[in-house]
């Protein structure tokens, strides 16, 4: 049943979105999924994680809002997004390069882009780009801007989290597992007795990124959401914390828990780099 839940979550998060099969090593095609009527049948395979922001149909990456075009990206390509700015997302994408390109990182207009071995778009101008390697692979990075409509809403974790909580009533750690799986959230138990299931900021604006969004759980139950970007959750009010963070607690959470978490989080976050 847990695997079926994972599959259903992927469909909910990207409802009405068209996508290909098994792109970029982190999501399989669910367009052919059928309703299971026989409980004795083998459960559907769990969808691979979304992980983060994805291109909506096609996108043009520009040097600045309404600026010169750098690259064109294909549907469902993974990108990193910073906080939206007046209808534009600052974005970053890494594409595969050769050893020769790593030594001479100058790229020509029309050069095809490949991400994790999958076609992802093409360059729209001659450009020099920063390159990197981890010893196993080499890549170049494009930084720029794309319009809000070019990013799939269901792949934006703040949007997806609120939609998930609206559609599910089980706020236990077990009930949250489909979302934790789909966005590849890690667990942090440094602030006892609380557990944070979190992802990090993209690193576009901050070379040492901190938490972007975290489910706060106590006693295996969700009590709130920690976030560094704007988040609107009906029936809750954000409470400001140190270092630009905020928390929205579930309605009805005991004031002692609220105060205890805020105090411990503030002490913890100012004590680390």
N, C-alpha and C positions, 0 to 999 in steps of 0.2 A: 504493500500500500504506500510506503514511503516513496518508492520509485515512481509510482503513478502520480503522487503529489508533486514531485519534482517536475514531471512532464507538464502537468497542468499549470504550475507556476510559470514556466517558460512561456506557455501560450498566453496567460493573462498579462504578463509584463510587456509583451510585444504584440498585443492584439492588433489586428488589421495591418500589421507590418509584413511585407513580403521579404523572404530571405532565401538564400541558397542552402545547399546541404553541406554540413560539416565544415563551414568556413573558418579559417584562421585558428583551427585547433581548439575552439571553445564553444561551439554550439552545433547541434545536429538539426537536420530538417524535421520539423514536426508537422508539416503541412498535410502529410498523409495519415496522421494518427486517427484511429477510429475509436468510437466509444466501446468500452469493453463490456460485453453482456454476459460472458461466461466466466465466473470467478475461478474456474479451474484452469483457465488459459494462463500462459506465461505472462507475467506482468510486463508492461512496456518498459523499454530501456530508459533510464533517467537522462534527461536533457543535460548536455554539457553546459558549464557555467557561461553566463553572459560576460561577467567580469567587469564591464564598464561601458563607456559611451560608444555607440555605433552610428555609422552614417545612415541617413534616411534617404534611400533611393540613390541619389548622387549628391556630390558636394564640390564646391570650388573653394580651395584654400587660398586666401589672399594675404598680401603683406600687412595690410591693415584694413579696417572696415571700409568697404567700397574701394579698396585699393587694387593694385596690380595683382593679377592672378598668378599663383605659383604652381598649383597642381590641381588636377581633377581626380576625385576619389569615387570609387564604385560603392554600390549598395552594401551595407552591413560591415564595412571596413572598421576595425577597431581604432579609436583615437583616444587621446587624453584631452580632457576639457577642463579649463579653469572656470571660475564663476562668470556667468553671462554678463555682458556689458552693453547696455542699450541695444539689445537685439542681436548681439554678436558674441560667439564663443571664441575665446582664445583656445587654440588647439595645437596639439603636437602629435606627430606620427613618425614612427621609425620604419624604414623599409630596408630590405636586404640589399647588400652591395657585394662586389667582388673585391679580391685582394688588390687589384690594380686601382680600383676606385677608392679604396681605403688609402692608398699611397698618394693618389692624386684626386682629391674630392671635388672635382668639377664636373657637373652633370648637364647634359644637353637637353634642349626642348624636345619633347616627344619620347623621352626615356620612359620605359614602362616601369611601374612600381610593383613590387612584390612584397607581401607581408607574410612571414612564416611559410613561404613557398606558394602562396596563393595570389593571383593577380589582384591588384588593389587600385590601379589607376595609372595616371601618367603625368609627367611634368609638362607645364604649359609655357615654360621659359627656361633659358640657360641660367644656371644658378650654382653657386658654391655653397656647400652645406657642411656642418660639423659632422664628424664621423666617430664611431666608437667600436670597441670590440670587447668581448668577455673571454676571448681565447677560443671559444667554440664557434662563434659567428660574428659577422661584422654588419654594421648598419649605419645609415645616415638618418639625420633627423630634420624634418620640416616643421618649423614653427610658424604659425600664422593665425588667421581668423576665418571663421565660417559663420553663415547666418544661422539663427536659431532654428529655422525650419529644416536645416540640414542634419540635425541630430535627432535620433529616435527618442521620444520622451520616455518610453519604457526602459531605456538603457541608462537613464539618469538616476542614480541611486536614491536621491532625495524624493523624487517623484514616485519611483517604484516602491520605496519603503512605505509611504503613506497609502498608496493604492493597495498594497499587500495587507496592511493592518485594517483597512476598511473592509476587505473582503474575507478576512479570517478572524475568528473569535477566540482561537486558542493561542494565548500569548505566553505559553510555556516555552522553555528552551526547545523542547521537542517539536512544538508547533511552529517555531520559527525556523526550523532546519531547512525547509525548502528555500527560503530567502537567503539564509546563511550560505547554503550550497551555491545558489545561482550567482551571488555576488562575491563568492570566495572570501567571506569574512573570516578573520582570524580571531582567536580568543585571547584575552588579556585578563589575568586575575591579580594584577599588581595592586588594585585598590580593593582590598578585602573589606567586607564580605561580598563585594560586587564583582560581577564578571562582565567584561565588555566584549561584544562581538563586533569587530570594527574593520574598516578599510582605511587606507591612508589617502591623504591629498595627492593630487596628480604630480606635484613637484614642478609644475610649469612656473609658478610664482615663487616657490620656496624650495631651495635645493635640499633642505632638511625637513621634508613634509611631516606633519603630525596627523592626528586623527581627522578624517573627513566626516564620517558618520559612524556611530556605534550604538547598538542596542545595549541598554543597561539592564542587566538582570540581577535579581537578588532572590535567593531561595528558589532558583530555577524558574522564576517568573519575570517577565518584562515589566519594568517600572518606568522607563523613559527612553528617550533618544537623545544622545549627545551629538552635536553637529557643529561644523565650522562654516557652513554655508547656509543661506536662508532656507528655512523649512517651515511650511504651514501645515499644522495639524489641528483640524477643527476640534474645538472644545479644550484646547490646551494653549498655554502662553509661554513663550520662550523666557528662560531666566538666564541672564548673562553670567558667565564665569570668567576666570582668568585666561589670558592669552588669546582672546577673541573667540572663545568657545561659548556655546549656549546649550541649554538642556530643556527639553519639553517633557514633563512628567505626565503619566497617564492620569486622567481624572480619578480622584478618590485615593491617591497614594498618600500614605500617612506623612504628616509634616516632619516627623522625626527622621524618616528615611530621606526625605528631600534635603533637609538641612545637613544630615550626616554625609550624604553623598557629595553635596556641593563643597562642604568643608574639606573632605578627604581628597576630592578631585583637584581643588585649587591648590592644596598643599603639594600634591603629587606633581602637577603639571609645571609648577614654578621651580621644582627641584631638579627637573631633567633639562637637558640641552635641547 
